[in-house]
């Protein structure tokens, strides 16, 4: 008897490429049929067949407070009665901008968009326009959305499917993209020396989450900051994942590093389509209509997405204990998984910072994309399915970080660790 997910997947593939609206959802790397979800509450997902799962994806980050968080749901319901979009400025957008500026270090001005991709592509354009330079540096395995210039040695779905060159991305679009291994400052120095005066920006995930969770090594971020100060390069922190997750002030606060521009997504939309880019006033005032660097969006700052994001961020701002709770929950999970993996006798590495965590079946440290790619990811894929069968829904790729939400309980974590013990034994 086929499951509802299998029936829906068969149907979906007839009208949607791969049956999904974003490739990583398709289970292509882990194999099997993607699970079609029907509803969720707190830390739990319920699929089309009514089966319950403990969620470690949380919509790839947005559901930091848990799914269907009542104040967010109520705010959306109420706001929807006032119309979903005007295409005109609203007080809510000013409230949102002021809240973000109050929470995010070094962000003097912010522009709302509708996705992390839009945020990153816009930030790059602004950095290029501000400096008058064309080239930029990204890091292998980092993912900054699917704008052409970023689809060079990118992480997330491109790493998952081992897509190194993307048809449709022209040489013209990618020629100014320079890449270096994460955590390799010498490689960055070499690129800067070889392209002196031509580099507009360095963009980085300050804690990488698209090749599993990769932690910046001591001195790496400080070195990038120093290079950018010396060379007049704009340092862009892509905080689409880390923003408002690692701390109220995101990775800038957590790592103590000042970025010139920051991009956001995920959490700031509370589950609705929102992205944003912001930073120093002198840079942001180059953005149209006050400056000449054009960027626009029909639904940018629409009231429904704003109220979902505002309610989420305000909850985080007003309850700093949530960050302590997220830290404690993730540390408890880390300890439990560490014990389970150690007792399994299998080589493993657990990378964690704040509520971002990933497990790699690797004998050596995982500090960059090559390390992540060299891990035994076939075993991860089997582990994924063993956990899924036990009701634990992990990201369906070894190249993703796991996301913790604040609705997770100690009992949930104990159940996860028990499922890991059993899954490892069953591999
Ligand atoms: P979106 O355009 O998907 O909203 O954001 C792109 C993006 C930018 N920067 C970082 C650091 C990101 O992680 C992302 C998107 N993350 C992936 C998960 N690895 C989204 C999931 C998907 O592609 O379906």
Boltz pocket constraint, residues with backbone or C-beta under 6 A from the ligand:
constraints:
  - pocket:
      binder: B
      contacts: [[A, 22], [A, 23], [A, 24], [A, 25], [A, 60], [A, 114], [A, 115], [A, 116], [A, 117], [A, 118], [A, 120], [A, 143], [A, 144], [A, 145], [A, 146], [A, 156], [A, 157], [A, 205], [A, 209], [A, 210], [A, 238], [A, 239], [A, 240], [A, 241], [A, 265], [A, 266], [A, 274], [A, 275], [A, 399], [A, 400]]
      max_distance: 6.0
